[in-house]
Amino acid sequence: MQDNKEIRIELMTEERTPCEVWTRVMGYHRPVSAFNHGKRAEHEERCYFSEQPQINRRVTQLAA
């Protein structure tokens, strides 16, 4: 039986792999690294949200 201990793995800087971030701009996907300075600044200012599921949501229909 295993103990419920947290295992933490730490990597040296030279062991890490760069992660390329892509985003949708003007109808197609592009890597953020290919953006010009203005588009990069706009990307940094974006607000992200997550929609929470609504439980027991009822839809009321109006009688026609």
N, C-alpha and C positions, 0 to 999 in steps of 0.2 A: 504494500500500500504506500502511495506517495504522500509526502507531507504537502500541505498547501502553502509552500514557500514560493515567493515571487522570484522568477529567474530573470536576471537582467543581463542582456548582452550588449557590450559596448565595443564599437569598432574604432580603430585608429583612422585618422583622416585619410591616409593612403589606401585603406581598405574600402572606403565608401565609393559608391557608384553615383554619378550625377543623375538627377532626375529631370527629364525634360517636361515642362508643363505646356500643354496645348489648350487653346481656347477658341471659341467660335467668334469670328469677327467678319462682319459684312457678308454673312451667308456661307462661309466656309471655315474650316479649322486650320489654324496656323500655330506654330510654336511661339511662345512668348519671347523667346530669345531672338526671334527674327523681327520683332517690333522696333519701330523707330522710337525716339525719346518721348514724343508726345503720346503715342499709343501705349507705351509702357506706363507712363504716369496715369493715363486713364484707367488702365487695367488695375493698378495699385489702389485707385480710389473706389473701385466697385464695392458694393455692399452685397454680401451673401446672406441668404436666409434658408431656413429649412421649414417646410410646411409640416405642421403637426396634424396627425390624423384626427378626425372628429368622430367620436363614438356616439352612437344612437342619434345620428342626424336624421331628421325627418324632412321630407320634401312635401310641402303643401301645394296642392294643385287648386287653382281657382276654377270654379264652375263657369263654363262658357255659356 
